[in-house]
Structure formats: structure tokens, C-alpha cells
Amino acid sequence: MTVETMPRADAGELRARFDAQLAAFLDRQDPDWPDGTPRGVFTTLRRFVLTGGKRLRPLFCYWGWRSTGAPDGTPIVIAASALELFHAFALIHDDIMDGSDRRRGEPSVHRLFTDLHVQSAWRGDPAAYGRSTALLCGDLCAAWADQMFHECGLATAQVYQGYREFAAMRTEVIAGQYLDLVSGVGDGSVASALTVIRLKSARYTVTRPLQIGAALAGAGPELMAGLAAFGDPLGDAFQLRDDVLGVFGDPGVTGKSTLDDLREGKPTVMMGLVRDAADRAQTRRLKELFGNPDLDAEGAAELREIIVTTGALDRIEQMIRVRIEAALTALAEAPVADDARAVLTALVVDATDRQG
């Protein structure tokens, strides 16, 4: 099935509107920053939120709203933009838990504050200071997301309808993050990894944002179910592509090292497939290399070769294709407004056929 890409001018204009609303919201917080409190947290968060990012979650939220036939307007742009603040919370906490030093081509938030501690020659453990400060940054982003969502300008009843989906998204992503931790010390099976990506990424990236936007517009059960049937497989495909890029991507494009996931021993679907297909020699090398915090470029290259030779990379690409087809089939059957259907079809490409 051929899928047209979303016109870049249209997508870029909408992303610019999200960024403008985020900047305006953050600027309104500036005068309220408590006197006598160092401004490092505020300035770091402003830069982190506004620099980089694909704005996929706001896009899906906006087009969930439009899928009902509801018109464009500033309130839905504001409500959708609030999801980017929640995404900032999730990224900051995820980087702490994964020990990732890079995000969007820049030092991660906990790394920035660790380096500040070192440069300032302060007492105590720089890494602990960095993690603790980043935790506070993430918490503040979560609080701001709530505030921005509730202040979007829609009627109270509309906000309440959308917030039920927002709350479900928060619970799912945190439960998925915990399941990810459990999987990391468990069997690392394909089934377990698929469950993690459904909760931690698929619904959080695509399904819930779509449903939040639709619920804000008063969508009925049939549309909500249709958006889930479209969003779940598309979100799975998005995360499967992300896992591939985490190992085979260009760090200059992805903004993250291709060593992080391998050093961490991240229990992805791809690595579950590798374990299932590896022979004895490959299994021995997997145990020696995968999850080794001192893994170097040579060891990473050997792991990539094992991933390819076991057929795991080909299997992942096939899984992505199957899920894309399932998403497109579901979208064709969903009671979605025609203009939204065209854009959502194009967003399939943005979410899955990407280099970063």
C-alpha cells in the first residue's frame, strides 16, 4: 500500500504553532519563579522543551480532535502542546533510569547538572546531584503539563473529557516504565518486550494522544475504538523503529549514542529475537557483550553483526511492515473526517520511516 507523506509546509506550520504556545506558556511562568531560587532549573527546562523533538504527540492529539470534524483553533493547539511538556517529563526520567548521557544531540538533563556540580567544585557527589536535580525538572514538567492542559481555553466539560484519557496515558506510561525495569532483570522475552512497548510507547505516542484530542471534541465510542485500532499497531511500529535506530541509527541524526541500548542491555523485541535465533557461539558472545557497561565500538560492531546474521533485523522490519498495514486498514475503516484521515495516513510515514 502506497502512503503519501504529509506536506512538509503544513506539518512545519503546525509544529511552529505548538512551539509558539509552549514558549508563551513557559514565558508566563518566568515572573512566578520564586525569588531567591536559582534559575538554573527554569532556564534548562525552557531550552530542553523548545530545542528539538518531533512533536508527534501534539500532532496526533490535534488530528484526533480534527478526526471528529471539529475545526482548527488555538485551544486545541494549546491542549495538544501540553503533551510535549509531559513528554519532557518522561524523557528526563527515562534518561536518569537508563543512564543516558545524550538526548537530542545535547547532554541529557541529569548530565548537565552533574557537569555543573563538577565545574563549580561543589561538595558531595556530582552524579547524585545531577540525578536529583533532573528528577525535580521532570516533576516540574509533569506539573506544567497539567496546568497548560487545564488552561487551554476549552469548556470545563470538554477538558474533563480529555483529561480522563490524559490520566489513563500517565498511568500506562509509568506502568510500562516499571514493566521495562522488571523485564530488564527477567527473561528478556519477545512477548515481554512487546507488552512493554505497547504500554510505554505505543499508546503514549499515538493512541492516547489521538483519543485525548478526540475526547476533547466529544467523540463517541465508535471513533475512540477506531482510533485505538489505528494507534496501537502504529505506536508499536514507531517503537520498533526506535529500537532499530538505537542500535543502527546515525547518532548525528538521532541525537543519541548507538552504544547506550547495548551497554544497558535494553530488553528490546529485537534483542529477544536475537536470543531466540542465536547459536551457541553467538549466545556466548551475547552474554559477554550485551549489557556490558564497558562495551566499546568494536564490541558493538560485533553485536550488530550477530543481530543481522541471526535474521533478527529482517524480522523486525517485517514486524514493522505488518503493523503499518494493520494501522492503515484500521484507519480506512474508522469513522474519521476525510481531511484528518489524509493527514493521519501521512503521519504513518513520519512515525515509522525515519532516521531520527
RATA-V632495 format. One record per residue. N is the residue number from 1. RES is the residue in one small letter. PHI is phi in degrees with one decimal (999 if undefined). PSI is psi in whole degrees, 0 to 359 (none if undefined). Layout:
BEGIN
{{N/RES/PHI/PSI} {N/RES/PHI/PSI}}
END
This chain:
BEGIN
{{1/m/999/129} {2/t/-85.4/134} {3/v/-122.7/125} {4/e/-78.4/147} {5/t/-80.9/153} {6/m/-69.0/133} {7/p/-52.7/126} {8/r/-63.6/326} {9/a/-62.7/316} {10/d/-64.8/313} {11/a/-63.1/317} {12/g/-64.2/322} {13/e/-65.6/318} {14/l/-67.6/318} {15/r/-61.5/322} {16/a/-64.1/325} {17/r/-67.7/321} {18/f/-61.0/313} {19/d/-62.6/322} {20/a/-64.1/319} {21/q/-69.4/322} {22/l/-63.7/316} {23/a/-62.8/318} {24/a/-64.8/319} {25/f/-63.4/313} {26/l/-64.1/322} {27/d/-65.1/329} {28/r/-70.7/338} {29/q/-80.2/339} {30/d/-57.0/310} {31/p/-65.5/339} {32/d/-90.3/0} {33/w/-64.5/127} {34/p/-57.1/134} {35/d/-60.9/141} {36/g/84.3/356} {37/t/-97.6/130} {38/p/-53.3/141} {39/r/-90.0/6} {40/g/-59.6/320} {41/v/-62.9/313} {42/f/-63.0/310} {43/t/-66.5/323} {44/t/-65.1/316} {45/l/-66.4/320} {46/r/-59.6/315} {47/r/-67.3/318} {48/f/-62.9/316} {49/v/-68.2/320} {50/l/-90.4/350} {51/t/-103.4/116} {52/g/78.6/182} {53/g/99.2/147} {54/k/-90.6/346} {55/r/58.4/33} {56/l/-65.2/319} {57/r/-65.9/314} {58/p/-59.9/322} {59/l/-61.0/313} {60/f/-66.4/323} {61/c/-63.6/313} {62/y/-59.4/315} {63/w/-79.2/343} {64/g/-65.3/317} {65/w/-60.1/310} {66/r/-67.9/338} {67/s/-64.5/340} {68/t/-83.3/352} {69/g/93.7/1} {70/a/-68.3/146} {71/p/-80.8/166} {72/d/-64.0/154} {73/g/-179.4/158} {74/t/-61.8/319} {75/p/-57.1/319} {76/i/-72.4/329} {77/v/-64.8/320} {78/i/-66.2/312} {79/a/-60.1/317} {80/a/-65.0/321} {81/s/-63.1/330} {82/a/-59.4/332} {83/l/-65.3/334} {84/e/-71.1/329} {85/l/-68.6/320} {86/f/-64.8/322} {87/h/-62.5/322} {88/a/-61.8/316} {89/f/-54.6/311} {90/a/-64.1/319} {91/l/-65.5/316} {92/i/-61.7/313} {93/h/-67.9/322} {94/d/-62.1/318} {95/d/-64.8/324} {96/i/-63.4/311} {97/m/-66.6/326} {98/d/-87.3/348} {99/g/68.7/31} {100/s/-83.6/129} {101/d/-92.8/351} {102/r/-128.8/146} {103/r/-151.9/125} {104/r/55.8/36} {105/g/79.0/3} {106/e/-124.7/166} {107/p/-59.1/140} {108/s/-65.7/165} {109/v/-61.8/316} {110/h/-66.1/330} {111/r/-69.6/321} {112/l/-58.9/314} {113/f/-76.3/333} {114/t/-63.4/314} {115/d/-65.1/323} {116/l/-61.8/319} {117/h/-61.2/315} {118/v/-64.0/312} {119/q/-64.1/330} {120/s/-87.2/354} {121/a/55.4/42} {122/w/-78.9/163} {123/r/-76.0/158} {124/g/93.4/189} {125/d/-88.3/115} {126/p/-59.4/319} {127/a/-65.4/319} {128/a/-64.8/319} {129/y/-62.2/316} {130/g/-61.9/315} {131/r/-65.2/316} {132/s/-64.1/317} {133/t/-66.9/320} {134/a/-64.9/323} {135/l/-58.3/316} {136/l/-64.0/321} {137/c/-61.2/314} {138/g/-62.6/317} {139/d/-60.0/320} {140/l/-66.1/321} {141/c/-62.1/320} {142/a/-63.7/318} {143/a/-65.5/317} {144/w/-63.1/323} {145/a/-59.0/315} {146/d/-59.8/313} {147/q/-62.2/312} {148/m/-63.2/320} {149/f/-62.2/313} {150/h/-72.0/339} {151/e/-98.9/19} {152/c/-69.2/339} {153/g/104.6/357} {154/l/-78.7/165} {155/a/-62.6/151} {156/t/-55.4/319} {157/a/-63.7/322} {158/q/-66.4/314} {159/v/-60.1/319} {160/y/-61.0/317} {161/q/-61.9/315} {162/g/-69.7/327} {163/y/-69.1/333} {164/r/-60.7/319} {165/e/-71.5/323} {166/f/-58.9/315} {167/a/-64.4/320} {168/a/-62.4/320} {169/m/-62.6/316} {170/r/-61.2/314} {171/t/-62.4/316} {172/e/-63.5/316} {173/v/-70.1/325} {174/i/-72.8/320} {175/a/-62.9/321} {176/g/-65.5/323} {177/q/-65.0/319} {178/y/-66.0/318} {179/l/-61.0/326} {180/d/-61.9/319} {181/l/-62.7/315} {182/v/-62.3/319} {183/s/-63.2/327} {184/g/-65.4/338} {185/v/-111.7/8} {186/g/-104.0/217} {187/d/-84.4/347} {188/g/63.7/32} {189/s/-75.3/161} {190/v/-62.8/317} {191/a/-60.5/317} {192/s/-64.9/317} {193/a/-65.2/323} {194/l/-65.4/323} {195/t/-66.0/319} {196/v/-60.2/312} {197/i/-69.2/331} {198/r/-65.4/316} {199/l/-81.3/314} {200/k/-76.9/331} {201/s/-127.8/310} {202/a/-59.7/305} {203/r/-70.6/326} {204/y/-71.2/326} {205/t/-86.2/319} {206/v/-119.6/300} {207/t/-62.1/305} {208/r/-65.5/317} {209/p/-56.1/317} {210/l/-58.2/313} {211/q/-70.7/328} {212/i/-61.5/311} {213/g/-61.3/316} {214/a/-65.7/319} {215/a/-64.4/322} {216/l/-58.8/329} {217/a/-91.0/3} {218/g/83.6/31} {219/a/-62.0/148} {220/g/-88.6/176} {221/p/-59.6/323} {222/e/-65.3/315} {223/l/-67.3/317} {224/m/-59.1/319} {225/a/-68.0/321} {226/g/-64.0/321} {227/l/-67.0/325} {228/a/-67.6/319} {229/a/-64.1/330} {230/f/-81.6/314} {231/g/-72.7/322} {232/d/-61.2/307} {233/p/-66.9/326} {234/l/-66.4/318} {235/g/-63.1/322} {236/d/-60.7/314} {237/a/-63.1/321} {238/f/-58.5/313} {239/q/-71.8/324} {240/l/-61.5/320} {241/r/-64.7/321} {242/d/-61.6/319} {243/d/-65.5/322} {244/v/-64.2/313} {245/l/-65.0/331} {246/g/-64.2/339} {247/v/-112.1/324} {248/f/-112.4/358} {249/g/-76.0/173} {250/d/-93.0/114} {251/p/-56.3/332} {252/g/-67.1/338} {253/v/-99.9/316} {254/t/-75.8/334} {255/g/81.5/5} {256/k/-132.9/151} {257/s/-68.5/144} {258/t/-82.1/3} {259/l/-93.3/337} {260/d/-57.3/307} {261/d/-64.6/324} {262/l/-73.0/319} {263/r/-66.5/322} {264/e/-70.8/334} {265/g/73.2/39} {266/k/-60.2/125} {267/p/-81.0/71} {268/t/-82.6/167} {269/v/-59.8/318} {270/m/-59.3/316} {271/m/-72.6/331} {272/g/-63.9/319} {273/l/-65.3/322} {274/v/-61.1/313} {275/r/-59.8/319} {276/d/-66.0/330} {277/a/-102.3/349} {278/a/-69.8/144} {279/d/-83.6/184} {280/r/-61.6/315} {281/a/-64.4/318} {282/q/-67.0/321} {283/t/-62.2/320} {284/r/-62.7/316} {285/r/-68.6/326} {286/l/-59.6/316} {287/k/-64.4/327} {288/e/-79.4/326} {289/l/-103.4/315} {290/f/-72.6/124} {291/g/87.6/6} {292/n/-83.1/115} {293/p/-65.0/344} {294/d/-101.0/15} {295/l/-55.8/132} {296/d/-105.6/181} {297/a/-61.7/323} {298/e/-65.6/316} {299/g/-65.3/322} {300/a/-63.8/321} {301/a/-63.6/322} {302/e/-65.5/319} {303/l/-63.0/318} {304/r/-62.1/322} {305/e/-63.8/319} {306/i/-63.6/318} {307/i/-58.5/317} {308/v/-71.3/312} {309/t/-69.8/333} {310/t/-77.2/351} {311/g/85.3/5} {312/a/-64.9/322} {313/l/-65.2/317} {314/d/-62.7/321} {315/r/-63.5/318} {316/i/-62.9/316} {317/e/-61.2/322} {318/q/-65.8/318} {319/m/-61.8/321} {320/i/-63.2/315} {321/r/-61.8/316} {322/v/-60.8/318} {323/r/-72.1/326} {324/i/-62.5/314} {325/e/-62.5/320} {326/a/-63.3/319} {327/a/-64.5/315} {328/l/-65.6/322} {329/t/-63.1/316} {330/a/-64.0/321} {331/l/-64.9/321} {332/a/-62.8/332} {333/e/-94.1/347} {334/a/-78.3/148} {335/p/-79.9/67} {336/v/-103.7/141} {337/a/-57.9/144} {338/d/-59.9/318} {339/d/-66.2/323} {340/a/-69.2/322} {341/r/-59.2/317} {342/a/-62.6/317} {343/v/-71.8/319} {344/l/-62.9/324} {345/t/-60.9/318} {346/a/-69.0/327} {347/l/-66.7/340} {348/v/-57.0/318} {349/v/-67.3/315} {350/d/-58.0/325} {351/a/-82.5/333} {352/t/-121.1/332} {353/d/-106.0/76} {354/r/-140.9/163} {355/q/-110.5/354} {356/g/-151.4/none}}
END
